[in-house]
């Protein structure tokens, strides 16, 4: 039993130190910065500007997405001008879906506040922002998976080839690629 635990631990550490773990570790600060920006914007839009719940949630998510866009390129080590059709438009299409989800989450949070009879104070802010935060956490995981495996995925090499020792790359390469 101890051997299987060691193997499981070794496999987990291999993933954490691998490409997925590195990308995840770089994406977490991006998500935190985006989340902090959108949470602060949500408080301003809900409690200072008194926007409707849907508009406040949507607009706060847009503000957070701006931060996320700039920092996501860093997280996936993208340099130079982004490709409009392969990166920029898909990123914003995903963002629009997230904005709609977060707008709905803010509306749900405002609904919870009214149902609980909270009309002002820190409890109201905690319930509203807590609902928005929970939805943001769910969309964080979804966005990471989409960004890592679809949007910013390495198309040139497979993950196995990227982690293989140089001697094994020749064995993995198709025969026609070796003749080029």
mmCIF file of the C-alpha atoms, coordinates in Angstrom:
data_MODEL
# 
_entry.id   MODEL 
# 
loop_
_atom_site.group_PDB 
_atom_site.id 
_atom_site.type_symbol 
_atom_site.label_atom_id 
_atom_site.label_alt_id 
_atom_site.label_comp_id 
_atom_site.label_asym_id 
_atom_site.label_entity_id 
_atom_site.label_seq_id 
_atom_site.pdbx_PDB_ins_code 
_atom_site.Cartn_x 
_atom_site.Cartn_y 
_atom_site.Cartn_z 
_atom_site.occupancy 
_atom_site.B_iso_or_equiv 
_atom_site.pdbx_formal_charge 
_atom_site.auth_seq_id 
_atom_site.auth_comp_id 
_atom_site.auth_asym_id 
_atom_site.auth_atom_id 
_atom_site.pdbx_PDB_model_num 
ATOM 1   C CA . UNK A 1 1   ? 0.000   0.000  0.000   1.00 0.00 ? 1   UNK A CA 1 
ATOM 2   C CA . UNK A 1 2   ? 2.885   2.344  0.733   1.00 0.00 ? 2   UNK A CA 1 
ATOM 3   C CA . UNK A 1 3   ? 4.312   1.694  -2.747  1.00 0.00 ? 3   UNK A CA 1 
ATOM 4   C CA . UNK A 1 4   ? 1.038   2.692  -4.454  1.00 0.00 ? 4   UNK A CA 1 
ATOM 5   C CA . UNK A 1 5   ? 0.921   5.897  -2.401  1.00 0.00 ? 5   UNK A CA 1 
ATOM 6   C CA . UNK A 1 6   ? 4.466   6.731  -3.462  1.00 0.00 ? 6   UNK A CA 1 
ATOM 7   C CA . UNK A 1 7   ? 3.575   6.073  -7.111  1.00 0.00 ? 7   UNK A CA 1 
ATOM 8   C CA . UNK A 1 8   ? 0.445   8.219  -6.836  1.00 0.00 ? 8   UNK A CA 1 
ATOM 9   C CA . UNK A 1 9   ? 2.427   10.989 -5.171  1.00 0.00 ? 9   UNK A CA 1 
ATOM 10  C CA . UNK A 1 10  ? 5.134   10.764 -7.835  1.00 0.00 ? 10  UNK A CA 1 
ATOM 11  C CA . UNK A 1 11  ? 2.514   10.906 -10.601 1.00 0.00 ? 11  UNK A CA 1 
ATOM 12  C CA . UNK A 1 12  ? 0.884   13.941 -8.974  1.00 0.00 ? 12  UNK A CA 1 
ATOM 13  C CA . UNK A 1 13  ? 4.216   15.750 -8.607  1.00 0.00 ? 13  UNK A CA 1 
ATOM 14  C CA . UNK A 1 14  ? 5.043   14.902 -12.214 1.00 0.00 ? 14  UNK A CA 1 
ATOM 15  C CA . UNK A 1 15  ? 1.815   16.608 -13.350 1.00 0.00 ? 15  UNK A CA 1 
ATOM 16  C CA . UNK A 1 16  ? 2.379   19.606 -11.064 1.00 0.00 ? 16  UNK A CA 1 
ATOM 17  C CA . UNK A 1 17  ? 5.899   20.088 -12.430 1.00 0.00 ? 17  UNK A CA 1 
ATOM 18  C CA . UNK A 1 18  ? 4.743   19.377 -15.987 1.00 0.00 ? 18  UNK A CA 1 
ATOM 19  C CA . UNK A 1 19  ? 3.256   21.723 -18.535 1.00 0.00 ? 19  UNK A CA 1 
ATOM 20  C CA . UNK A 1 20  ? -0.255  21.734 -17.010 1.00 0.00 ? 20  UNK A CA 1 
ATOM 21  C CA . UNK A 1 21  ? 1.041   22.520 -13.527 1.00 0.00 ? 21  UNK A CA 1 
ATOM 22  C CA . UNK A 1 22  ? 3.268   25.329 -14.768 1.00 0.00 ? 22  UNK A CA 1 
ATOM 23  C CA . UNK A 1 23  ? 0.440   26.889 -16.784 1.00 0.00 ? 23  UNK A CA 1 
ATOM 24  C CA . UNK A 1 24  ? -1.950  26.538 -13.862 1.00 0.00 ? 24  UNK A CA 1 
ATOM 25  C CA . UNK A 1 25  ? 0.557   28.173 -11.506 1.00 0.00 ? 25  UNK A CA 1 
ATOM 26  C CA . UNK A 1 26  ? 0.943   31.064 -13.965 1.00 0.00 ? 26  UNK A CA 1 
ATOM 27  C CA . UNK A 1 27  ? -2.824  31.363 -14.514 1.00 0.00 ? 27  UNK A CA 1 
ATOM 28  C CA . UNK A 1 28  ? -3.696  31.582 -10.793 1.00 0.00 ? 28  UNK A CA 1 
ATOM 29  C CA . UNK A 1 29  ? -2.201  35.099 -10.314 1.00 0.00 ? 29  UNK A CA 1 
ATOM 30  C CA . UNK A 1 30  ? -3.960  36.166 -13.526 1.00 0.00 ? 30  UNK A CA 1 
ATOM 31  C CA . UNK A 1 31  ? -7.257  34.921 -12.142 1.00 0.00 ? 31  UNK A CA 1 
ATOM 32  C CA . UNK A 1 32  ? -6.632  36.547 -8.759  1.00 0.00 ? 32  UNK A CA 1 
ATOM 33  C CA . UNK A 1 33  ? -5.872  39.921 -10.359 1.00 0.00 ? 33  UNK A CA 1 
ATOM 34  C CA . UNK A 1 34  ? -8.914  39.643 -12.620 1.00 0.00 ? 34  UNK A CA 1 
ATOM 35  C CA . UNK A 1 35  ? -11.123 38.512 -9.739  1.00 0.00 ? 35  UNK A CA 1 
ATOM 36  C CA . UNK A 1 36  ? -9.961  41.303 -7.425  1.00 0.00 ? 36  UNK A CA 1 
ATOM 37  C CA . UNK A 1 37  ? -10.551 43.881 -10.145 1.00 0.00 ? 37  UNK A CA 1 
ATOM 38  C CA . UNK A 1 38  ? -14.032 42.607 -10.950 1.00 0.00 ? 38  UNK A CA 1 
ATOM 39  C CA . UNK A 1 39  ? -15.027 42.229 -7.263  1.00 0.00 ? 39  UNK A CA 1 
ATOM 40  C CA . UNK A 1 40  ? -14.014 45.825 -6.534  1.00 0.00 ? 40  UNK A CA 1 
ATOM 41  C CA . UNK A 1 41  ? -15.806 46.997 -9.663  1.00 0.00 ? 41  UNK A CA 1 
ATOM 42  C CA . UNK A 1 42  ? -18.892 45.027 -8.587  1.00 0.00 ? 42  UNK A CA 1 
ATOM 43  C CA . UNK A 1 43  ? -18.970 46.799 -5.230  1.00 0.00 ? 43  UNK A CA 1 
ATOM 44  C CA . UNK A 1 44  ? -18.649 50.170 -6.969  1.00 0.00 ? 44  UNK A CA 1 
ATOM 45  C CA . UNK A 1 45  ? -21.316 49.347 -9.563  1.00 0.00 ? 45  UNK A CA 1 
ATOM 46  C CA . UNK A 1 46  ? -23.743 47.816 -7.036  1.00 0.00 ? 46  UNK A CA 1 
ATOM 47  C CA . UNK A 1 47  ? -23.325 50.149 -4.067  1.00 0.00 ? 47  UNK A CA 1 
ATOM 48  C CA . UNK A 1 48  ? -21.909 53.430 -5.342  1.00 0.00 ? 48  UNK A CA 1 
ATOM 49  C CA . UNK A 1 49  ? -23.395 53.778 -8.815  1.00 0.00 ? 49  UNK A CA 1 
ATOM 50  C CA . UNK A 1 50  ? -26.506 51.684 -7.970  1.00 0.00 ? 50  UNK A CA 1 
ATOM 51  C CA . UNK A 1 51  ? -26.641 49.978 -11.360 1.00 0.00 ? 51  UNK A CA 1 
ATOM 52  C CA . UNK A 1 52  ? -29.127 47.163 -11.845 1.00 0.00 ? 52  UNK A CA 1 
ATOM 53  C CA . UNK A 1 53  ? -27.816 43.752 -10.789 1.00 0.00 ? 53  UNK A CA 1 
ATOM 54  C CA . UNK A 1 54  ? -27.418 42.338 -14.291 1.00 0.00 ? 54  UNK A CA 1 
ATOM 55  C CA . UNK A 1 55  ? -25.678 45.405 -15.669 1.00 0.00 ? 55  UNK A CA 1 
ATOM 56  C CA . UNK A 1 56  ? -23.428 45.687 -12.611 1.00 0.00 ? 56  UNK A CA 1 
ATOM 57  C CA . UNK A 1 57  ? -22.384 42.022 -12.812 1.00 0.00 ? 57  UNK A CA 1 
ATOM 58  C CA . UNK A 1 58  ? -21.850 42.171 -16.565 1.00 0.00 ? 58  UNK A CA 1 
ATOM 59  C CA . UNK A 1 59  ? -19.840 45.405 -16.421 1.00 0.00 ? 59  UNK A CA 1 
ATOM 60  C CA . UNK A 1 60  ? -17.707 44.204 -13.506 1.00 0.00 ? 60  UNK A CA 1 
ATOM 61  C CA . UNK A 1 61  ? -16.918 41.041 -15.468 1.00 0.00 ? 61  UNK A CA 1 
ATOM 62  C CA . UNK A 1 62  ? -15.915 43.146 -18.497 1.00 0.00 ? 62  UNK A CA 1 
ATOM 63  C CA . UNK A 1 63  ? -13.493 45.143 -16.337 1.00 0.00 ? 63  UNK A CA 1 
ATOM 64  C CA . UNK A 1 64  ? -11.987 41.917 -14.958 1.00 0.00 ? 64  UNK A CA 1 
ATOM 65  C CA . UNK A 1 65  ? -11.697 40.452 -18.458 1.00 0.00 ? 65  UNK A CA 1 
ATOM 66  C CA . UNK A 1 66  ? -9.545  43.369 -19.563 1.00 0.00 ? 66  UNK A CA 1 
ATOM 67  C CA . UNK A 1 67  ? -7.045  42.536 -16.834 1.00 0.00 ? 67  UNK A CA 1 
ATOM 68  C CA . UNK A 1 68  ? -7.315  38.841 -17.671 1.00 0.00 ? 68  UNK A CA 1 
ATOM 69  C CA . UNK A 1 69  ? -6.637  39.388 -21.373 1.00 0.00 ? 69  UNK A CA 1 
ATOM 70  C CA . UNK A 1 70  ? -3.432  41.306 -20.792 1.00 0.00 ? 70  UNK A CA 1 
ATOM 71  C CA . UNK A 1 71  ? -2.115  38.888 -18.169 1.00 0.00 ? 71  UNK A CA 1 
ATOM 72  C CA . UNK A 1 72  ? -3.264  35.659 -19.885 1.00 0.00 ? 72  UNK A CA 1 
ATOM 73  C CA . UNK A 1 73  ? -0.803  36.231 -22.692 1.00 0.00 ? 73  UNK A CA 1 
ATOM 74  C CA . UNK A 1 74  ? 1.919   36.309 -20.022 1.00 0.00 ? 74  UNK A CA 1 
ATOM 75  C CA . UNK A 1 75  ? 0.583   33.125 -18.400 1.00 0.00 ? 75  UNK A CA 1 
ATOM 76  C CA . UNK A 1 76  ? 0.829   31.209 -21.663 1.00 0.00 ? 76  UNK A CA 1 
ATOM 77  C CA . UNK A 1 77  ? 4.090   32.913 -22.630 1.00 0.00 ? 77  UNK A CA 1 
ATOM 78  C CA . UNK A 1 78  ? 2.679   34.470 -25.771 1.00 0.00 ? 78  UNK A CA 1 
ATOM 79  C CA . UNK A 1 79  ? 4.880   37.108 -27.314 1.00 0.00 ? 79  UNK A CA 1 
ATOM 80  C CA . UNK A 1 80  ? 4.389   39.451 -30.203 1.00 0.00 ? 80  UNK A CA 1 
ATOM 81  C CA . UNK A 1 81  ? 1.175   40.409 -31.854 1.00 0.00 ? 81  UNK A CA 1 
ATOM 82  C CA . UNK A 1 82  ? -1.752  38.083 -31.013 1.00 0.00 ? 82  UNK A CA 1 
ATOM 83  C CA . UNK A 1 83  ? -3.424  36.200 -33.851 1.00 0.00 ? 83  UNK A CA 1 
ATOM 84  C CA . UNK A 1 84  ? -6.890  37.697 -34.312 1.00 0.00 ? 84  UNK A CA 1 
ATOM 85  C CA . UNK A 1 85  ? -8.732  34.505 -35.302 1.00 0.00 ? 85  UNK A CA 1 
ATOM 86  C CA . UNK A 1 86  ? -6.790  32.000 -33.188 1.00 0.00 ? 86  UNK A CA 1 
ATOM 87  C CA . UNK A 1 87  ? -6.407  33.951 -29.941 1.00 0.00 ? 87  UNK A CA 1 
ATOM 88  C CA . UNK A 1 88  ? -8.097  37.332 -29.697 1.00 0.00 ? 88  UNK A CA 1 
ATOM 89  C CA . UNK A 1 89  ? -11.605 36.599 -30.973 1.00 0.00 ? 89  UNK A CA 1 
ATOM 90  C CA . UNK A 1 90  ? -11.908 33.223 -29.191 1.00 0.00 ? 90  UNK A CA 1 
ATOM 91  C CA . UNK A 1 91  ? -10.704 34.813 -25.934 1.00 0.00 ? 91  UNK A CA 1 
ATOM 92  C CA . UNK A 1 92  ? -13.373 37.502 -26.138 1.00 0.00 ? 92  UNK A CA 1 
ATOM 93  C CA . UNK A 1 93  ? -16.055 35.003 -27.200 1.00 0.00 ? 93  UNK A CA 1 
ATOM 94  C CA . UNK A 1 94  ? -15.289 32.953 -24.091 1.00 0.00 ? 94  UNK A CA 1 
ATOM 95  C CA . UNK A 1 95  ? -15.274 36.166 -22.071 1.00 0.00 ? 95  UNK A CA 1 
ATOM 96  C CA . UNK A 1 96  ? -18.745 37.145 -23.290 1.00 0.00 ? 96  UNK A CA 1 
ATOM 97  C CA . UNK A 1 97  ? -20.074 33.775 -22.087 1.00 0.00 ? 97  UNK A CA 1 
ATOM 98  C CA . UNK A 1 98  ? -18.419 34.350 -18.714 1.00 0.00 ? 98  UNK A CA 1 
ATOM 99  C CA . UNK A 1 99  ? -19.858 37.888 -18.541 1.00 0.00 ? 99  UNK A CA 1 
ATOM 100 C CA . UNK A 1 100 ? -23.364 36.529 -19.023 1.00 0.00 ? 100 UNK A CA 1 
ATOM 101 C CA . UNK A 1 101 ? -22.835 33.893 -16.335 1.00 0.00 ? 101 UNK A CA 1 
ATOM 102 C CA . UNK A 1 102 ? -21.447 36.467 -13.900 1.00 0.00 ? 102 UNK A CA 1 
ATOM 103 C CA . UNK A 1 103 ? -24.269 38.916 -14.650 1.00 0.00 ? 103 UNK A CA 1 
ATOM 104 C CA . UNK A 1 104 ? -26.710 36.140 -13.788 1.00 0.00 ? 104 UNK A CA 1 
ATOM 105 C CA . UNK A 1 105 ? -24.736 35.312 -10.647 1.00 0.00 ? 105 UNK A CA 1 
ATOM 106 C CA . UNK A 1 106 ? -24.950 38.925 -9.493  1.00 0.00 ? 106 UNK A CA 1 
ATOM 107 C CA . UNK A 1 107 ? -28.691 38.947 -10.127 1.00 0.00 ? 107 UNK A CA 1 
ATOM 108 C CA . UNK A 1 108 ? -28.933 35.739 -8.090  1.00 0.00 ? 108 UNK A CA 1 
ATOM 109 C CA . UNK A 1 109 ? -26.896 37.329 -5.291  1.00 0.00 ? 109 UNK A CA 1 
ATOM 110 C CA . UNK A 1 110 ? -29.200 40.360 -5.240  1.00 0.00 ? 110 UNK A CA 1 
ATOM 111 C CA . UNK A 1 111 ? -32.187 37.984 -5.154  1.00 0.00 ? 111 UNK A CA 1 
ATOM 112 C CA . UNK A 1 112 ? -30.651 36.159 -2.159  1.00 0.00 ? 112 UNK A CA 1 
ATOM 113 C CA . UNK A 1 113 ? -30.124 39.501 -0.415  1.00 0.00 ? 113 UNK A CA 1 
ATOM 114 C CA . UNK A 1 114 ? -33.779 40.461 -0.856  1.00 0.00 ? 114 UNK A CA 1 
ATOM 115 C CA . UNK A 1 115 ? -35.000 37.036 0.246   1.00 0.00 ? 115 UNK A CA 1 
ATOM 116 C CA . UNK A 1 116 ? -32.817 37.244 3.366   1.00 0.00 ? 116 UNK A CA 1 
ATOM 117 C CA . UNK A 1 117 ? -34.081 40.755 4.136   1.00 0.00 ? 117 UNK A CA 1 
ATOM 118 C CA . UNK A 1 118 ? -30.625 42.329 3.949   1.00 0.00 ? 118 UNK A CA 1 
ATOM 119 C CA . UNK A 1 119 ? -31.056 45.895 2.771   1.00 0.00 ? 119 UNK A CA 1 
ATOM 120 C CA . UNK A 1 120 ? -27.688 47.394 3.678   1.00 0.00 ? 120 UNK A CA 1 
ATOM 121 C CA . UNK A 1 121 ? -24.436 46.727 5.457   1.00 0.00 ? 121 UNK A CA 1 
ATOM 122 C CA . UNK A 1 122 ? -21.553 44.323 5.123   1.00 0.00 ? 122 UNK A CA 1 
ATOM 123 C CA . UNK A 1 123 ? -23.765 41.210 5.159   1.00 0.00 ? 123 UNK A CA 1 
ATOM 124 C CA . UNK A 1 124 ? -25.474 42.409 1.982   1.00 0.00 ? 124 UNK A CA 1 
ATOM 125 C CA . UNK A 1 125 ? -22.108 42.963 0.292   1.00 0.00 ? 125 UNK A CA 1 
ATOM 126 C CA . UNK A 1 126 ? -20.824 39.555 1.447   1.00 0.00 ? 126 UNK A CA 1 
ATOM 127 C CA . UNK A 1 127 ? -23.881 37.712 0.097   1.00 0.00 ? 127 UNK A CA 1 
ATOM 128 C CA . UNK A 1 128 ? -23.898 39.556 -3.245  1.00 0.00 ? 128 UNK A CA 1 
ATOM 129 C CA . UNK A 1 129 ? -20.166 39.343 -3.788  1.00 0.00 ? 129 UNK A CA 1 
ATOM 130 C CA . UNK A 1 130 ? -20.015 35.804 -2.396  1.00 0.00 ? 130 UNK A CA 1 
ATOM 131 C CA . UNK A 1 131 ? -22.439 34.581 -5.041  1.00 0.00 ? 131 UNK A CA 1 
ATOM 132 C CA . UNK A 1 132 ? -20.484 36.405 -7.733  1.00 0.00 ? 132 UNK A CA 1 
ATOM 133 C CA . UNK A 1 133 ? -17.224 35.001 -6.310  1.00 0.00 ? 133 UNK A CA 1 
ATOM 134 C CA . UNK A 1 134 ? -18.536 31.415 -6.378  1.00 0.00 ? 134 UNK A CA 1 
ATOM 135 C CA . UNK A 1 135 ? -19.570 31.793 -10.014 1.00 0.00 ? 135 UNK A CA 1 
ATOM 136 C CA . UNK A 1 136 ? -16.168 33.319 -10.786 1.00 0.00 ? 136 UNK A CA 1 
ATOM 137 C CA . UNK A 1 137 ? -14.439 30.274 -9.252  1.00 0.00 ? 137 UNK A CA 1 
ATOM 138 C CA . UNK A 1 138 ? -16.475 27.908 -11.437 1.00 0.00 ? 138 UNK A CA 1 
ATOM 139 C CA . UNK A 1 139 ? -15.743 29.936 -14.557 1.00 0.00 ? 139 UNK A CA 1 
ATOM 140 C CA . UNK A 1 140 ? -12.060 30.070 -13.564 1.00 0.00 ? 140 UNK A CA 1 
ATOM 141 C CA . UNK A 1 141 ? -11.770 26.303 -13.837 1.00 0.00 ? 141 UNK A CA 1 
ATOM 142 C CA . UNK A 1 142 ? -13.694 26.244 -17.120 1.00 0.00 ? 142 UNK A CA 1 
ATOM 143 C CA . UNK A 1 143 ? -11.589 29.066 -18.574 1.00 0.00 ? 143 UNK A CA 1 
ATOM 144 C CA . UNK A 1 144 ? -8.332  27.409 -17.548 1.00 0.00 ? 144 UNK A CA 1 
ATOM 145 C CA . UNK A 1 145 ? -9.330  24.154 -19.235 1.00 0.00 ? 145 UNK A CA 1 
ATOM 146 C CA . UNK A 1 146 ? -10.449 25.930 -22.406 1.00 0.00 ? 146 UNK A CA 1 
ATOM 147 C CA . UNK A 1 147 ? -7.399  28.186 -22.520 1.00 0.00 ? 147 UNK A CA 1 
ATOM 148 C CA . UNK A 1 148 ? -4.913  25.396 -21.809 1.00 0.00 ? 148 UNK A CA 1 
ATOM 149 C CA . UNK A 1 149 ? -6.339  22.617 -23.952 1.00 0.00 ? 149 UNK A CA 1 
ATOM 150 C CA . UNK A 1 150 ? -7.935  24.620 -26.774 1.00 0.00 ? 150 UNK A CA 1 
ATOM 151 C CA . UNK A 1 151 ? -7.118  28.299 -27.117 1.00 0.00 ? 151 UNK A CA 1 
ATOM 152 C CA . UNK A 1 152 ? -3.440  28.446 -26.123 1.00 0.00 ? 152 UNK A CA 1 
ATOM 153 C CA . UNK A 1 153 ? -2.646  24.772 -26.741 1.00 0.00 ? 153 UNK A CA 1 
ATOM 154 C CA . UNK A 1 154 ? 0.673   24.012 -28.402 1.00 0.00 ? 154 UNK A CA 1 
ATOM 155 C CA . UNK A 1 155 ? -0.237  22.911 -31.880 1.00 0.00 ? 155 UNK A CA 1 
ATOM 156 C CA . UNK A 1 156 ? 3.333   22.203 -32.986 1.00 0.00 ? 156 UNK A CA 1 
ATOM 157 C CA . UNK A 1 157 ? 4.210   19.376 -30.613 1.00 0.00 ? 157 UNK A CA 1 
ATOM 158 C CA . UNK A 1 158 ? 2.260   16.912 -28.581 1.00 0.00 ? 158 UNK A CA 1 
ATOM 159 C CA . UNK A 1 159 ? 2.531   17.068 -24.811 1.00 0.00 ? 159 UNK A CA 1 
ATOM 160 C CA . UNK A 1 160 ? 4.257   13.669 -24.834 1.00 0.00 ? 160 UNK A CA 1 
ATOM 161 C CA . UNK A 1 161 ? 6.874   14.921 -27.266 1.00 0.00 ? 161 UNK A CA 1 
ATOM 162 C CA . UNK A 1 162 ? 7.415   18.080 -25.240 1.00 0.00 ? 162 UNK A CA 1 
ATOM 163 C CA . UNK A 1 163 ? 8.176   16.097 -22.085 1.00 0.00 ? 163 UNK A CA 1 
ATOM 164 C CA . UNK A 1 164 ? 10.121  13.265 -23.746 1.00 0.00 ? 164 UNK A CA 1 
ATOM 165 C CA . UNK A 1 165 ? 13.909  13.082 -23.599 1.00 0.00 ? 165 UNK A CA 1 
ATOM 166 C CA . UNK A 1 166 ? 15.555  14.086 -26.914 1.00 0.00 ? 166 UNK A CA 1 
ATOM 167 C CA . UNK A 1 167 ? 16.499  10.489 -27.768 1.00 0.00 ? 167 UNK A CA 1 
ATOM 168 C CA . UNK A 1 168 ? 12.850  9.419  -27.705 1.00 0.00 ? 168 UNK A CA 1 
ATOM 169 C CA . UNK A 1 169 ? 11.682  12.182 -30.041 1.00 0.00 ? 169 UNK A CA 1 
ATOM 170 C CA . UNK A 1 170 ? 12.944  10.324 -33.100 1.00 0.00 ? 170 UNK A CA 1 
ATOM 171 C CA . UNK A 1 171 ? 10.914  7.271  -32.111 1.00 0.00 ? 171 UNK A CA 1 
ATOM 172 C CA . UNK A 1 172 ? 7.748   9.425  -31.787 1.00 0.00 ? 172 UNK A CA 1 
ATOM 173 C CA . UNK A 1 173 ? 8.153   11.324 -35.037 1.00 0.00 ? 173 UNK A CA 1 
ATOM 174 C CA . UNK A 1 174 ? 6.253   10.059 -38.090 1.00 0.00 ? 174 UNK A CA 1 
ATOM 175 C CA . UNK A 1 175 ? 8.480   8.830  -40.939 1.00 0.00 ? 175 UNK A CA 1 
ATOM 176 C CA . UNK A 1 176 ? 7.488   11.599 -43.355 1.00 0.00 ? 176 UNK A CA 1 
ATOM 177 C CA . UNK A 1 177 ? 8.548   14.292 -40.853 1.00 0.00 ? 177 UNK A CA 1 
ATOM 178 C CA . UNK A 1 178 ? 12.069  12.854 -40.687 1.00 0.00 ? 178 UNK A CA 1 
ATOM 179 C CA . UNK A 1 179 ? 12.668  13.404 -44.409 1.00 0.00 ? 179 UNK A CA 1 
ATOM 180 C CA . UNK A 1 180 ? 12.136  17.187 -44.284 1.00 0.00 ? 180 UNK A CA 1 
# 
